[in-house]
């Protein structure tokens, strides 16, 4: 079961447990854009059964960037409630728990790969100034990345 995503769903609801890497270089954060969505989102994905959040974020960062990075620290635990708008989540109530880890970014880091979403849409990695007016998630990056805390922050958003 190790390769199974940590997702529980029924006909109306869905629970996802995710991990995300915060990769900052030159005052920009590495994010993901796909061809279908009109917004940018954090780099990461669903945790797999049998792996820890730390193992999952290292795997996801490698899958999406082609670079093995070490974890600096856990920055945020985000509980997010929303109505799904992608094919796998369409019109479902979604409860998503994401562990956001600051990653140790190598000085010579550059983007090596493009990835694909769980729905098969092509993705591209983009550097984003978190003060940008572009629509992106999580929105708390806009304020929280300016003065990173050494403490873990718990954030809850509800967009249902």
N, C-alpha and C positions, 0 to 999 in steps of 0.2 A: 504493500500500500504506500510505500515511501514516495512515489511519484504522483500521488493524487493531491490535487489542490485542496487546501483547507477552505472549502465552500460547502455550505449547507443551504439547500433551497427546497421550497415546495412550490405550489402553483402561484402563490402570491408574494412570497417573501424570500429574502436571500441574506445569508450571513457570510461575509468574507473576512478572512484574517490575512492581512498583507504586511509586507515589509517594503521600505523605501530607503534609498540612499540619498543623502544630501551631499552633493559634490559641488564644492564652491572653488572657483578659480577666477582671479581678476575681477572680484566683486560681481560675479554672475554665477548663477546656479544652473546645473545641467538638468534639463527637463526633456519631455517627450511630446512630440506632435504626431498625430496620424492624419491620414488623408480624409477621414470621415468626419472628424470632430472639429468644431470651431473654437476649441480651447486647447491649452497646453496643460500637461499634468506631470506629476512627479515620477521619477525613474524608480521602478520597482515592480512588484507583482505579488501574487498570492504565495503564501507560505505553503510548503508541502508537508503532508503527514510525516511525522518522524524526524523533522528537522527543527532546530531551534530558530528563533528569530535572527540570531547572529549568523548562523549558517545560511539562512535564507537570503539575507541581504547581501552577503558575499557572493552567493550564487547568482542572484538577480543582477547585481552590478556587473559581474563578469559576463553574463548572458547578453546584457544590453550594451556594454562598452567594449568587451573583448579584453579588459584589463582586470587582473586580480588586485583588489584593493583591500587594505586592512581597515578595520573599524576604529574610529577615534572614540566615539561614545554614542549612547542612546540620547537623542535630543527630545523627542516628542512621542507621546502615545495619543493617537487621534481616534476618537469615536465619531463616526460620521453617519448620519441618517439622511437618506435621499431617495428619490424615485428614479429608478434606472431609465436610461435613455439609449443604451447600446443594445444590440441584438440579444446578447446573453442575459441582460438585465431588464429588458424592455418592460416598462410599467410595473415592475416589482418594487416593493418597499425593500430597500437595501440598508442593512446595518453593517458597516465596515469598520474594522479595527485595524489601524495601521501603526506599526512601529517604525519611526523615522530615525535613522542612524546617520550621524555625521561621519563621513569617510575620510581617511587619510589620502589625500590626492597627491600622486607623484608629480614632481616639478615638471617633468617632460610629458605629462599626460596629454593625449589628444584622442579624439573620437575615432574609433576604428570600425565600428559595425552599425548597421541599421537592424532593427528587429521587426517583429510583427506582433500584433495584439492577439489575445485569446480568440478574438472573432476573425482573425486572419487579415486584418487591415495592415497595410504597410505603415511603419513608424519611422520617424527620423529623430535624432537627438539634436537639441538646440540649446544654446547658451542663452539664458534669460536674465536680464536685469530685473530683480524682483520688485523694483519700483515701477516697472513698465505698466502701461495701461492695458496691455494684452490681457485677455481673459485666461486665467490659469488657476489650477488647484494643486495643493491646498492654498486657500486664500490667506491663511495665517502666516505664510512665508513673508508676505508684504511687510509685516511689522516685526516678526520674530527673528528674521535673519540679520537684521541690523545690529542687534545687541545679543548675540547668542549667550544663553545662560549655561552655567556648568551643571545646573540641576535639570532633571527630567521634567518637562512640562506636559500636563494632561489637558488636552483640548477636546471639547465636544462641539460639534456643529450639527444643526438640524435643518435641512432644506426640503423636508417633506411637504 
